[in-house]
Amino acid sequence: MQRRIRGHFVRNVITLSGATATAQFITILISPVLTRVYSPADFGVFGVFSAVLALAGAASSLRYEAALPLCKDERTSLSLLAVVGFLLLAFAGVTAVLLLFLDRAAGAWLQGLSIYSVLWLLPVAILIFGMYQALGLWLGRSQRFRLLSASRILSSGTQAIFQVMGGLLQLGATGLVAGVILGRLSGSIIGFARSLTGARLPAWRDLMGTAKQYKKFPVYYLWASLVHAVGLQLPIILFASSFSAELTGFYALTMRVLGLPVLLLGEAVSRVFYPTAVERLKHPEKLRSLVLNVLTTLLYVAVPVFLAVFFWAPEAFSFVFGETWRDAGRFVQVLTIWFFLQFISSPLSTLVLVKGRQRTQLIFSICDAAFRIGMLWLGILTGSAYWALGALAGAGAISMAIYTGWMLRLVSLSYTDWLFNQVGYFVQGLIVLGLVVALQVLLAPLPAMLGGMTILGIFGAVSFTRLRFRADVG
């Protein structure tokens, strides 16, 4: 019986992971097309719209949807789903009324970004995105992973088709926004149509009782979600308020591309790390060994990858996305150190849950968001987009370094314990870095890039071979 349960679990993980990878692959595959049918200014408007939507989405349902997996029976989950739906309708309605008075003012504040051309879609987006998110949790609770997978793939595919169509029809940022809304709508329709057939709307008394039963979510979880959303989304809004739509578009694409490795590999590592850490919680030595191994593995992956990104991002962006986007590659170079440290530390974030330190995590999130936003604002005061991004990257790097140190402290380790074992690796890394820099100085751009990438590839392969050998010996 236990083997059968484990087999079902593994199949469910593979099904959902495969769907997520497919959906992300569609997004990656379509990006070079989108950057050729839309302008950087269009991406700037789309980036700001997405940020506003994320901020609104963090509060639109008061985070009641997060309680869906905890419902013990179908009736309670249906009631909670209805509560989420009513809250989303109410929030979307209030947003629509507010936009009647604020859309032009927002457009003027954001330096002629023409955000008001898409803001009328915000209430619709809040409703559809909210229900799509609730649908994922609802289907996960009822173990309908194949339907959830189909919903995700359909959503990503529909979004890609309509965004390309919008670009070919020269709809501007409206095409990008409408495409993502229609994508979520298609995913929601197929999910709800097949899972709610024959379901009856719960009585009002049941809705109120369920809302009261899970009242801790709007009281506590809502604020943590808002802090997280503000930290992630407010920077692009501040950036757009001070710089041109084109530069905002470069920033939006930069964050999208740099975030992919953190999202894809980081999520995969975190999914494996979390249950393993729970199993080893009662064995501190094994837990410490796990944390050190994960950090070391991520370091060996990150160093050659992010060095390549730092040296050749402008050329890569120019080739993949078009010459118009070369400056976005320069933005990537400025932000590399921040995302390098985030790539290493983010998969360990579930250690906070294992150790029960959520309150400290909330305090850290508040300080981190305030620090990054404050530094970005100081950078903006210089009038230079590069100085603004440099200040943001510096603040983010410092926060991630502190966060990694805290993760080590949770298992009674320190930076010294970890870095002492990596001295040889860092010496080799400095030699490799010197060779790559020498190639950039002595050779023409193309031979220097090919030679440098070959050196980094060999360095990464040798590092992984040594890592695996050490694991086998251990």
C-alpha positions in Angstrom: 0.0 0.0 0.0 2.8 2.4 0.9 4.6 1.7 -2.3 1.4 2.3 -4.3 0.9 5.7 -2.5 4.5 6.6 -3.2 4.0 5.7 -6.9 0.9 7.8 -7.2 2.8 10.8 -5.6 5.7 10.4 -8.0 3.4 10.2 -11.0 1.6 13.3 -9.9 4.8 15.2 -9.4 6.0 14.2 -12.9 2.7 15.1 -14.5 2.6 18.6 -12.9 6.3 19.2 -13.4 6.1 18.2 -17.0 3.2 20.6 -17.6 5.0 23.4 -15.8 8.1 22.8 -17.9 6.0 22.7 -21.1 4.3 25.9 -20.3 7.6 27.7 -19.5 9.1 26.3 -22.7 6.3 27.8 -24.7 6.9 31.2 -23.0 10.7 31.0 -23.7 10.1 29.8 -27.3 7.8 32.7 -28.1 9.9 35.5 -26.5 12.2 36.1 -29.5 9.0 36.5 -31.7 7.4 38.9 -29.3 10.4 41.1 -29.0 10.3 41.5 -32.8 6.6 42.4 -33.1 6.4 44.6 -30.0 8.6 47.6 -29.1 10.5 48.1 -25.9 7.9 50.7 -24.9 5.1 48.1 -25.3 7.0 45.8 -23.0 7.4 48.7 -20.6 3.7 49.3 -20.4 3.1 45.6 -20.1 5.6 45.3 -17.3 4.0 48.1 -15.3 0.5 46.6 -15.9 1.8 43.2 -14.7 3.2 44.8 -11.5 0.0 46.7 -10.7 -2.0 43.4 -11.3 0.3 41.5 -9.0 -0.1 44.1 -6.3 -3.8 44.1 -6.6 -3.9 40.3 -6.8 -2.1 40.0 -3.5 -5.1 41.6 -1.8 -8.0 40.9 -4.1 -9.3 37.7 -2.4 -7.8 38.4 1.0 -5.6 35.2 0.4 -8.6 32.9 1.2 -7.6 30.8 -1.9 -4.5 29.7 0.0 -6.7 27.8 2.4 -8.3 25.6 -0.3 -5.8 22.7 0.1 -6.7 22.6 3.8 -10.4 22.0 3.3 -11.4 18.6 4.7 -14.4 17.9 2.5 -15.8 18.9 -0.9 -18.6 21.0 0.5 -16.3 23.2 2.5 -13.9 23.6 -0.5 -16.9 24.6 -2.7 -18.0 27.2 -0.1 -14.5 28.6 0.1 -14.1 28.8 -3.7 -17.4 30.7 -3.8 -16.1 33.1 -1.1 -13.0 33.7 -3.3 -15.2 34.4 -6.3 -17.4 36.9 -4.5 -14.4 38.7 -3.1 -12.8 38.9 -6.6 -16.0 40.3 -8.1 -16.2 42.9 -5.4 -12.5 43.9 -5.7 -12.8 44.1 -9.5 -15.9 46.3 -9.2 -14.2 48.7 -6.8 -11.1 48.8 -9.0 -13.3 49.7 -12.1 -14.9 52.6 -10.2 -11.5 53.9 -9.0 -10.1 53.7 -12.5 -12.8 56.1 -13.8 -11.0 58.8 -11.8 -7.4 57.6 -11.6 -6.4 56.2 -15.0 -5.3 59.6 -16.6 -3.6 60.6 -13.4 -1.6 57.4 -13.4 -0.6 57.9 -17.0 0.7 61.4 -16.3 2.6 60.2 -13.2 4.3 57.5 -15.2 5.9 59.9 -17.6 3.7 59.4 -20.6 3.9 55.6 -20.5 0.4 55.5 -21.8 -0.6 53.0 -19.1 -4.1 54.3 -19.3 -4.4 52.6 -22.7 -4.5 49.2 -20.9 -5.6 50.0 -17.4 -9.3 49.5 -18.4 -8.4 45.8 -18.6 -7.2 45.7 -15.0 -10.6 44.8 -13.4 -11.1 41.9 -15.9 -7.5 40.8 -15.3 -8.0 40.8 -11.5 -11.0 38.6 -11.7 -9.6 36.1 -14.2 -6.2 35.8 -12.7 -7.7 35.4 -9.2 -10.0 32.6 -10.4 -7.1 30.9 -12.3 -5.0 30.9 -9.2 -7.8 29.5 -7.1 -8.5 26.9 -9.7 -4.9 25.6 -9.4 -5.3 25.1 -5.7 -8.8 23.7 -6.0 -7.7 21.1 -8.6 -4.6 20.3 -6.6 -6.7 19.6 -3.5 -8.9 17.2 -5.3 -5.9 15.4 -6.9 -6.9 16.3 -10.5 -3.4 16.9 -11.6 -4.0 15.9 -15.3 -6.7 18.5 -15.6 -4.5 21.0 -13.8 -1.7 20.2 -16.2 -4.0 20.6 -19.2 -5.2 23.9 -17.9 -1.6 25.3 -17.6 -0.5 24.2 -21.0 -3.7 25.5 -22.7 -3.2 28.8 -20.8 0.4 29.2 -22.0 -0.4 28.2 -25.6 -3.4 30.5 -25.9 -1.4 33.4 -24.4 1.3 32.8 -27.0 -1.1 32.7 -29.9 -3.0 35.8 -29.0 0.1 37.9 -28.1 1.7 37.1 -31.4 -1.6 38.0 -33.2 -1.8 41.2 -31.2 1.7 42.1 -32.3 1.1 41.3 -36.0 -2.1 43.5 -35.8 0.0 46.3 -34.2 -2.2 46.5 -31.1 0.8 47.6 -29.0 0.8 46.9 -25.2 -2.9 46.0 -25.4 -2.0 42.9 -27.4 0.4 41.7 -24.7 -2.1 42.4 -21.9 -5.1 40.9 -23.8 -3.1 37.8 -24.7 -2.1 37.0 -21.1 -5.7 37.6 -20.0 -7.2 35.3 -22.7 -4.6 32.7 -21.8 -5.7 32.6 -18.2 -9.3 32.7 -19.2 -8.9 29.6 -21.4 -7.2 27.7 -18.7 -9.9 28.6 -16.2 -12.7 27.6 -18.5 -11.4 24.1 -19.2 -10.6 23.6 -15.5 -13.9 24.8 -14.1 -16.1 23.3 -16.8 -14.8 19.8 -16.1 -14.5 20.0 -12.3 -17.7 21.9 -11.4 -20.2 20.2 -13.6 -23.3 19.6 -11.5 -22.1 21.6 -8.5 -24.6 23.8 -6.7 -23.8 27.2 -5.3 -23.5 27.0 -1.5 -26.0 28.8 0.8 -25.0 32.2 2.1 -24.9 30.9 5.6 -22.3 28.3 4.5 -20.2 31.0 2.8 -20.1 33.1 6.0 -19.3 30.1 8.1 -16.4 29.1 5.9 -15.0 32.6 5.7 -15.0 32.8 9.5 -13.4 29.3 9.8 -10.4 30.4 7.7 -10.2 34.0 9.0 -6.6 33.6 9.9 -5.6 33.9 6.3 -6.8 37.5 5.7 -5.6 38.4 9.2 -2.0 37.0 8.9 -1.1 35.6 5.5 -2.5 38.6 3.6 0.1 41.0 5.0 3.0 38.7 4.3 1.8 38.3 0.7 1.5 42.1 0.4 5.0 42.7 1.7 6.3 40.1 -0.8 4.4 41.7 -3.7 5.5 45.2 -2.9 9.1 44.1 -2.7 8.9 42.5 -6.1 6.6 44.8 -8.0 7.1 48.4 -6.7 10.6 48.8 -8.2 9.4 48.6 -11.8 6.7 51.1 -11.0 9.2 53.5 -9.5 11.5 52.9 -12.4 8.7 53.7 -14.9 7.9 56.9 -13.0 11.4 58.2 -13.5 12.6 56.9 -16.9 11.3 56.4 -20.4 8.9 53.7 -21.6 11.7 52.2 -23.6 14.1 51.9 -20.7 11.2 50.4 -18.6 10.7 47.8 -21.3 14.4 46.9 -21.1 14.1 46.5 -17.4 11.0 44.4 -17.7 12.6 42.0 -20.2 15.8 41.9 -18.0 13.9 40.8 -14.9 11.9 38.2 -16.9 15.0 36.6 -18.4 17.2 36.7 -15.3 14.3 35.3 -13.2 13.9 32.2 -15.4 16.9 30.2 -14.0 15.8 31.0 -10.4 12.2 30.0 -11.2 12.9 26.8 -13.1 15.9 25.2 -11.4 15.3 26.9 -8.1 11.8 25.5 -7.9 13.0 22.0 -8.8 15.7 22.0 -6.2 13.3 23.5 -3.6 10.8 20.8 -4.3 13.3 18.1 -3.5 15.1 19.9 -0.7 11.9 20.6 1.4 10.8 17.0 2.1 14.4 15.8 2.5 15.1 18.6 5.1 11.9 17.6 7.0 13.1 13.9 7.1 16.5 15.0 8.4 15.2 17.6 11.0 15.8 15.1 13.9 19.3 14.5 12.7 21.2 17.8 12.8 24.4 16.5 11.2 22.5 15.1 8.2 20.6 18.3 7.8 23.8 20.4 7.9 25.3 18.1 5.3 22.3 18.5 3.1 22.4 22.3 3.3 26.2 22.4 2.5 25.7 20.0 -0.4 22.9 22.0 -1.9 24.8 25.3 -1.5 27.9 23.8 -3.1 26.0 22.3 -6.0 24.2 25.6 -6.7 27.5 27.5 -6.5 29.1 25.2 -9.1 26.1 25.6 -11.4 25.9 29.4 -10.9 29.5 30.5 -11.3 30.1 29.5 -15.0 26.5 30.4 -16.0 26.4 33.9 -14.5 30.0 34.7 -15.6 28.9 34.0 -19.2 25.8 36.1 -18.6 28.0 39.0 -17.2 30.4 39.0 -20.1 28.2 38.3 -23.1 24.6 39.4 -22.2 24.4 42.3 -24.7 25.5 40.0 -27.6 23.1 37.3 -26.5 20.2 39.7 -26.2 21.0 41.2 -29.6 21.1 37.8 -31.3 18.1 36.3 -29.6 15.7 39.2 -29.2 17.0 41.6 -31.9 19.4 44.5 -32.0 16.9 46.8 -30.4 17.3 44.9 -27.2 21.1 45.2 -26.8 20.8 47.7 -24.0 18.6 45.3 -22.1 21.6 43.0 -22.1 23.6 45.8 -20.5 21.0 46.0 -17.8 21.5 42.3 -17.2 25.2 42.8 -16.6 24.4 45.4 -13.9 22.0 43.0 -12.1 24.0 39.8 -12.5 25.5 39.7 -9.0 22.1 40.1 -7.3 20.5 37.2 -9.3 23.7 35.1 -8.8 23.2 35.2 -5.0 19.5 34.8 -5.3 20.0 31.7 -7.4 22.1 30.2 -4.7 20.0 31.1 -1.7 16.3 30.9 -2.9 16.0 27.1 -3.0 16.9 27.0 0.7 14.0 29.3 1.7 11.9 26.3 2.7 14.3 25.8 5.5 12.4 28.6 7.3 9.3 26.4 7.2 11.2 23.3 8.4 12.6 25.3 11.4 9.3 27.2 12.1 10.8 30.7 11.7 8.0 32.3 9.6 7.8 35.3 11.9 11.5 36.1 11.4 11.0 35.6 7.7 8.3 38.2 7.6 10.5 40.7 9.4 13.4 40.0 7.0 11.0 40.4 4.0 9.9 43.8 5.3 13.5 45.0 5.8 14.6 43.6 2.5 11.8 45.3 0.5 12.4 48.6 2.3 16.1 48.4 1.7 15.9 47.6 -2.0 13.2 50.2 -2.7 15.1 52.8 -0.7 18.3 52.2 -2.6 16.6 52.2 -5.9 15.0 55.5 -5.1 18.5 57.0 -4.2 19.8 55.7 -7.5 16.9 57.2 -9.4 17.8 60.6 -7.9 21.1 60.5 -9.8 19.0 60.6 -13.1 20.9 57.6 -14.5 19.1 54.3 -15.2 22.3 52.4 -14.8 23.0 54.0 -11.4 19.5 53.2 -10.3 19.9 49.5 -11.3 23.3 49.4 -9.7 21.8 50.6 -6.4 19.0 48.0 -6.7 21.5 45.2 -7.5 23.8 46.2 -4.6 20.9 46.2 -2.1 19.6 42.9 -3.5 23.0 41.3 -3.3 23.5 42.4 0.3 20.1 41.1 1.3 20.7 37.7 -0.4 24.1 37.4 1.3 22.6 38.1 4.7 19.8 35.7 3.9 22.2 32.9 3.0 24.1 33.5 6.2 20.8 33.2 8.1 20.1 29.9 6.4 23.5 28.6 7.5 22.9 29.8 11.0 19.6 27.8 11.2 21.6 24.6 10.9 24.4 25.9 13.2 26.8 26.7 10.4 28.6 29.9 9.3 30.0 31.3 6.1 33.4 30.3 7.3 32.4 26.6 7.6 31.2 26.6 4.0 33.7 28.9 2.3 36.7 27.2 3.9 35.9 24.0 1.9 35.7 26.1 -1.3 39.1 27.8 -1.2 40.5 25.5 -4.0 37.4 26.1 -6.1 37.6 29.9 -5.8 41.3 29.9 -6.7 40.5 27.9 -9.8 37.7 30.3 -10.5 40.0 33.4 -10.3 42.4 31.7 -12.8 39.5 31.0 -15.2 38.2 34.6 -14.8 41.7 35.9 -15.6 41.9 33.8 -18.7 38.4 35.0 -19.9 39.3 38.6 -19.3 42.6 38.2 -21.2 40.7 36.8 -24.2 38.4 39.8 -24.1 41.4 42.2 -24.2 43.6 40.3 -26.8 41.1 38.9 -29.3 38.3 40.2 -31.5 34.8 40.0 -30.0 33.6 36.7 -31.6 36.7 34.6 -31.0 37.0 36.0 -27.5 33.4 35.0 -26.8 33.8 31.5 -28.2 37.0 30.9 -26.4 35.7 32.3 -23.1 32.5 30.2 -23.3 34.7 27.1 -24.0 36.8 27.8 -20.9 33.8 28.3 -18.7 32.2 25.1 -20.1 35.3 23.1 -19.2 35.5 24.7 -15.8 31.9 23.8 -15.1 32.3 20.2 -16.3 35.4 19.7 -14.2 33.8 21.1 -11.1 30.8 18.9 -11.5 33.0 15.8 -12.0 34.8 16.6 -8.8 31.5 17.2 -7.0 30.1 13.8 -8.1 33.4 12.1 -7.2 33.3 13.6 -3.7 29.7 12.5 -3.3 30.5 8.9 -4.4 33.5 8.7 -2.0 31.4 10.2 0.8 
